[in-house]
Every structure is written in structure tokens, then in C-alpha cells.
């Protein structure tokens, strides 16, 4: 992609916006950065750019947008009248992923879905890296792809592998982007504070399959309740592979599934294209708990193997991986009560996956900023596994209405008070789980801060009671 002397407007100065601006500057573009915030609020990103870009701050002037020859839009930027004017004027609008991918020569592995993206992406990256392949892992998770391209990461060249977690926001602005392996892990209602309806959200996710070819792979969830994933992949030219579905009429179809044996337990089984012998990975070797994590691991195995990982490397990673922070992270034991930080569970589907089939009775801490979804699907799983629910944040009333009668409901004004209440309500053998089903923005800057505050509160309580050391 030729950027030299091009007038580029980068909209949004989050991490991906700064990375996009730096990449454009490195290729000789004339860059203007635009953000609704003031220079005072943007000190850190502006320090990184160090005067190399022109500034357009405090608003979104239409003239700046229509005068650009290319607009690079950060994923967090909402719809804007100035963007509509630029489109009408014929200005191309792409995102940082689209921009950076045009400089990538390596096969791209792209992973999206409502839940499980980060765990699956991390597992796939580790499996490819353990196989000896130069591997970059990033996108919505960690480092922006534009940084890897600008800094010459070995994975972006021929022979490497680029593994990307992609959000629906990032997929909105792809155009020529092509994934050699594109995975849609699952779908449930999310981000309805951004999209007009669930259909629009699904349509954004489906863009991951655009421009795939016959030599590529589309990996989708095979469960009966995830039929929409398969429907969205149907138009892809890639070979379709499913995971987690029941074995159907075609027993020899490639894919990945669970096999249950009363003697040896559950195994994760792969049936790969052009391979006659199934691969078997014992679930008992995994260090991460929960049925949702078994499904993430099953998807990761299938994705990694068709992307070039070796079976031995996959088995080693599966037996060593301990999970990610804020995703069912065990943080402490106080007496015989375990505490888990699942702050990343920002939607209902994620909470259902996290606490479904939990080994202990659960005291759930939930709530935060409402994202527009329906809390009704929580009701059955709460009734099944939760003894109490402690509600926090702006969505507490909505969640309470949906859960009325399913468990004993309580309110707390702060997360710290919720931890204290949950500990008092828990009995020996219970688990206290922060799994909010909401975004964090009513009380915290992001889910990481919320999770960190939960961990601090739990560990402070453990020290105060003198009953336990953090685990």
C-alpha cells in the first residue's frame, strides 16, 4: 500500500489509533490526528507522536474529514456526521487492522465471537509459537498489528503466522482483509448500545469470512444453539470446519468434537482434512477449568493445527496454559471459600458460559453499565448454580427484575462492599465469582481496573481475617 505524501486522517487516539498514525508516518504520509478530547486529556498519546502529526482536537470538523485522502478509524469511535460526509465525498475509510494487514505477507489467523476470543487467541498463538513458527499475537488483544508491521516483527513476513483477536468494531472497517483461518467462536447479544439490533452486530462479525478463498478455512461453532455461526460462514469460499457439535450423519466429516469415556474421561478429538487418524487430547491434562474453557481449547486446537502447529506443541501448551487474568482467574481462598475474578465477562452469554456447570455453589457478584442486552438468559443458570447474587452498578435494577425468584438478591454500593457481603453470604465449599454481565464504565475505566479492584478487595479481606494467603 502506497502512503507516501497521502493526506491521512487518523480518528481516535487510543492505542490502535496511535499505532496507525505511527505506521502512516513511517511510510511518509502527511498525518492529522483527530479526537473529541482535549490536548490535556491526550498527553500520553501526543507525547508518543512528538509533534510529527497535525492536531485536530476537541471535535470532529467536517472539513477535515472531507479533505482527507484516507481516513483510518479507531474501533472505539462511534458513528459521526463527519464520517457520513466523508463517505459521501468518496473518502476511503478503513481501520487499523485493514491498514496494517496490507503490509502482512504471512498467513493471518483471525478469531472473533462474543465470548472466549482472548483465551482462544492466546492458546492458538502459543501453539504456533511452540511449533517453532515466528508468531505475532495481537489485534483486540494486546499489541496493535500496526506496531508489529512498523517494527518489522518477523512473524509478519513469509513463513510467520499472525494471530489476531478481532472485535465486531474492528471488523466493521475491513475491506481487502483476508484471513487464511477465520474463526467465529459463538454468538450472543452484545454491544446493543452501539448497534441498532442483534442482526447488525452479527453482520459485523460475519465480515471475518469475506474474501476467503478455497485454500482457506472457516472455523465455526457446531453446537445446535450456535447455528447462526454456521449460517454466517456459509457464503465463505473457504473449507468449513466445525467444533463442539455432536457427530452427525457424516461421521467422517473433518472438525473437532468431545468424546466421553466412562473410564478415561473426556477427550478433545480432532479429525483433520486429508488425515485418516483422529488426534486425541485428554481434557484431564488441562490446567484451566470449566466447560467453556474446554470449548475454547477445542476451537484453539482445530485452528492451530490447520494453521500449521504440530500435535506435540499443541499438547504441551494445553497442559501448561493457566488462563488469562480477569477470565475465571482464581485469586484467593478464605477458609473453604474460593474467589474467582471473571471481570472480562461483560455480557450475559459469557456469564452463562463461565458459571454453567461450576463445581461449587456460587455467590455471584454482577452488575455495571447496561449494554442493551437481555438478562433473561441468566435466570435458569443462576437458579441452578447460585445461592446468592450481589448486584452493583447502574444495571442492578434491570438484572434484579430479570432474576427475581431465581436466587436471593442483594445490593452493594461499591465493589469492595460486594466482596464483603459475598463472603458473609458464602458457606464453606462455595465460590464467590465476579462475573458482571455488564461493561465497567459506570464505576471503572475498564474491565481490567474492575478486576484488579476485586482482587485487591479479596486479598485485603483475606489478610484482615488472617485466614488465608492468596492462591
N, C-alpha and C positions, 0 to 999 in steps of 0.2 A: 504494500500500500504506500503510495507516494504522499508524503505530508509536507515536504519542503515548501515553504512560503505560503502554505494554506492558512486561511483565516479560520481558526478553530475556537469555538466557544465551549468551554467545559462548564456544565451546570451542576452545582452541588460540590462542596469541598469536604466531603467525607473522605475516608481512606481510599476508596476506588477513584473518586474524582481527582484527588491529588496525584495518584498513580497514573491516571490517564493524562493529566496535564504534563507530568514529567516525561512520559513516553513521547507525547507530541512535540515537546520542546527538544528532546534528544534527536528527533528526526527533522528538526528545522522548521517546524510550524510556528506561526505567529499566534500565540495563545492568549485568550482572555478568559479569566475565571469569573464565574457568576454565582452569587449565593445571596439568599434573602437576609442572612445575618450580617452584622457589622464587622468591621476590621478588628475591633476589640475582642469580639467573640471568636474570631478566626485566627488568633495569634499563632497557634501551633502550625496549622497548615500553611499559612502565609510565610512563616519562617522557613519552612521546607522549600517553598518556591523561591524565596530570597530575591524578590524583585524581578524575576525573569518573565513573569506574565503580567499582562494588564489586568486591572481590577474593575469589576462591575458588581458592587456590593450593596446590600440593603434593599434589594428589589429585583424585578425581572423586566427591564425596559425592552419593549417590543423591538425597537430599532436595533438593539444589539443582536437580537436573535435573527432577525430577517437579513442582517448584513453579513452573517457568518456564512462560510462555505461548507462548514461541517460543525454539527453540534454533537458533543459527547455528553450523554445524560447519565447522571448518577442514579442508582436504583431507588434511593430514598426520596427522590424529588417527585411530588405529586403532579397531576395534570395541571398545566398552566396555560392561560390565554396566549402568552408569548410563544409557547411551543406550537399551538394551533396556527398562529400567524406564520411561523417559520415553515411548517409543513405546507401551508397554502402557497408560500413563496418558493417551494421546491428545495428547501434546505434539507440535506440528509441528516437524520437523527439516529444515532446509534449509541450503544452503551460501552462501558469499559471492556467488557468481555468480548464483544464484537470487534472492537478496535484491536485489542491485543491478539485475538485469535488469528487475525490476518497475517501476523508475523510468525505463527507457530507452524513448524514443519512436522512435529511429532503427532502420532495419533492422539486424539482427545477422548477422554472418558468423562462423560458428563452425567451427573446424578442429581435428580430432583425428586420431589414428593412433598407431602405435607409434613411427614414425620420421619425421623431416622436418617436424614441426609448426612448429618455430620459424622455420626458413628460409622455409617456405611462408607462414606468417602474416606475417612481416616483408615479404616480397615483395608480398603482397596489400595490406597496409596502405600500402606505398609507392606502389603503382599507383593506388590510390584517392585518396591524398593528391595525387599528381602530376596527377590529373584535376581537381583543384580542389574536391574534396569534403571537408568537415570530417571528419576521421578520427581515431578512437582505436584504438590497438593495445595489447592487454594481456591480462589473464587469467593463465594459467600463465606467460606471457612478460612480464616487466616489471611494469608498474603494475597493481594490482588494479582491477577495474571499479568497485568501491565508491568508490574515491578519485575516479575520473573523475565519477561521479554527484554525490558530495558537493561537489566543487569546481566543478561546473557546466561541465564540458568541452563546447564547442559541438557535438561530434560526437554526444552522446547525445540531442540534440533532433531534431525533424523536419528532414530534409534532410541529416543527417550519416550516417556509417557507423561502426559499432562492430565491430571485428575482434578476435576472441578465439581464442587458443590454449587448448584445454581438455584437461586430463588425464582419465584414467579416474576418478581420485579426485574431481575436481570434478564430473564427470557423475553420480556416484553420488547426489548430493543435489539434482538439478534436479527440478522439479515442474511449474511452469507455463512454464518457459523455452521459447522458440520461436526458432529460427534461420531467417531468410529464406534464407540459403545455409548448408547444413550439409555439411561435407566429412569423409570418412573416408579418409585417405591410404593406409593399409596396415595390416596386422595381422600380428604375430608374437608369440611367447611373451614376456611381460614381467610384472614385478611379481607373480610367483608366490610371493613371500614375503609378499604381502598377500592374494591371492585364493586360494580353495581349489583352483581349477583354471582352465585356459585359458578354458573356457566362461564362467565368471563374469566374467573380465576382458573378454571380447568383449561380454557382455551390458551391462557398464557403458559401453563405447564406443558401443553401439547406441542409447543413450538420447539421443544428439545429434539423432536423427531424430524423436523424439517430438514431437507437437503441431505438426508441419509441416502446411501447407495446400497446396492445389493450385497456388497462386501462388508457392510456394517452390521451391527447388532442392536436391536431394540429389546431391552430387558424390562419386563413388567410384572407386577404382582398378579399371581394366578388365583388368589382366593376368590370365592364366589362373590363376596361383598365388595370386591375391587374390580368388577367387570368393566367399569369406566376406564381404568388404566389401559386395558387391552383394546377397548374401542378407540381411544385416542391414538394408540400406536398403529392402528390398522392401516392407516394411509401411508405409513413409512415404507420405503422400498427395502429397508433392512430386514434381515432374518429376525423373526420374533422368537424370543425365549422367555418363558415364564418361570417364576419361583413361588414356592409356598402353596401352590394349588394341589388339589387331590389328583392322583393319577386317573386320567380319564380313559376314553375308549382307545386312544393311541398310546399304549404303554411304552412304546419305543421313542416317543417324541422327545427331543432334547429339552433340557431345562433343569430345574433344581427342586427338590422336594424333601420332606421329612419322612423318615422311616422309623417306626416304633417297634421295638422288640422287647417282650416282657423280661428277657434275660439280660440283654446288653444295654437296654435303654434306647434313647433317641439318637438317631444319626442324621447328619446333613448329607444328602446324596446329590451328586451332580451327574447328569447324563449329557455329555458334551457333543456338539455336532461332529460327525465323522469319527467318533470314538465308540468302540464296541463294548468297553468295560466301564461300568459306573465307578465313580470316585466316592469314597465314604469317609466322612469326618465325624468323629464321635462328639456329641454335644457335651458329654461329661468332661471333656478336656478344656472346655471354655471357662474363662475366669469371669465373664460378665453374665449377670443373672437376668432372668425374665424372658417370657415368650417373645416379646417384641424384639429383644436383642438377638434371640435365635433367628428370627426372621431377617433382621439386619445382616447377621453373619451369613445366612444362606444366600441372600442377594449379593453380598460382597464376594463370596466365593465364586459365584457364577460370573459376575462382572470381571473380577480379576483374572480368572482363568481364560476367558475369551479375549482379554486384553493382553495376555502374554505371561502371566505369572505361572510359576511352577507349583505342582501339588505339594512338594515338601515345604516350600516357602509359605504357602497358604496355611498348612498345618501348624507350622511354628508360630506364625503370627496369631492364629486363632487361640493357641494355648497360652500366649503371653499377654495379650491385649487386656487391659484392666478397665477400659471405658474412658469416657471423657468427663471433665469437670462439668457440673450442673446437669448431668444426664444420669439420673438414678445413681448418684455418687454417694456411697456410704461414708458418712463423715464422723460419726461417733456412736458409742454405746453408753447409755447411762443405765446402770443396772442391767436388766434384761430387756431394755427398750432400745431399738436401733433407730438411728436418724438418717434419712436419705434426702439429698439435695437434688431435686429434679426441676430446677428453675427454668430449664430450657423448654419445658412442656408448656408452651404458650397457647395451645389450642386444645379443644375437647378431645379430639382424636388421639393426641399424644398422651393425655392423662389416662384415657381408656387403655391404651397400649401399655403404659407404664405400670399401673396398679392391677390390671387384669391378671388373675391367677397368682397374685402375690402370696408368698409363702406364710406370711403373718397377717393377723388382723391389722388394719391400717387406721391411724388417725391422720386424716388428710388436712393439710393447710392449702387453701385455694383462694383465688381472687386476684384482682388487679384491674387493669384498664380493659374494658369491654372492646372486643374486636368485631362485633357484629354477628357472631355465630349463635347457634342454638345450644344451650347447655342440657337439653333434654337427654341426649345420649349418655350423659354421665349418670343418670338416675339408677339404671339397673346395676352398673358396676359398683357404684357407691353402696347400694343396698347389699350387694354380695360380699364386699371385702372391707367396708369401712364401718367402724363403730361410732366414730365422731368425725365431724368436719368443722374446722375452724376457718371462718371466712374473713378476708381482709380486702381493703381497697374499694374502688369505685363500683365494681361489678357485684359486690356482695349481695345486694338485694335481688338482682336478677338470678344469681346462682341459687340463692336461698329459695326463691319461688320454684325453680326447676327441681330442686332436691327435696322439697318439703315431704316429710314422711319416710324418706329413704334411710336416714341416719339422724342422730342427734346433731343439731346445728348450733354453732356458737359464733360469736363475733369478737374480733380483736382490733383495736385501733392502730396497732403497729405490728410489724413482723416479729419484733422481739417479744411482745406480749403474746402473740400467737404461739411462739415456741414454748413459752411458759405454760400457757393454757393446755397445749397439746401434751406436754409432759405430764401435767397433773391428771389429764383425762386418760392417758395410756395406762394399760395394765402390763405386768411382766409378760413378755412374749409378743408384745405389739411392736409395730413400726410406726414412727412419725415420718410422714413424707410431705415435703413441699413440692407440690405439682400443681401449678396455679391455674392452668387453662385460660390464661389471660396474658396480655402484654404487661410490662412492668412500668410503663411510663407515667402512671398516676402517682407512684411513690419513689421510683428509682430511675436512673438514667438508662439502664438496660438490664437484661436478664442476668448478666454476669454480676452486676452490683447487687442485685436482689439475692442471687445465690451466695455471694460472698458474705452478705449481711446475715443470712440464715446460718451459714457455717460459723460465723463469729458468735452469734447468739447461742447456738447449741454448745459450742465449746466453752463459752463463758459460763453457761449453766452447769456444764459438767464439772468445771473447776470449782464453782461455787458450792456445789453439792459434795464435792470430794469423792465422787463415786466411780469415776471412770477417767481414763485417758482417751483422747480422740483416737479413732481407729482408722 
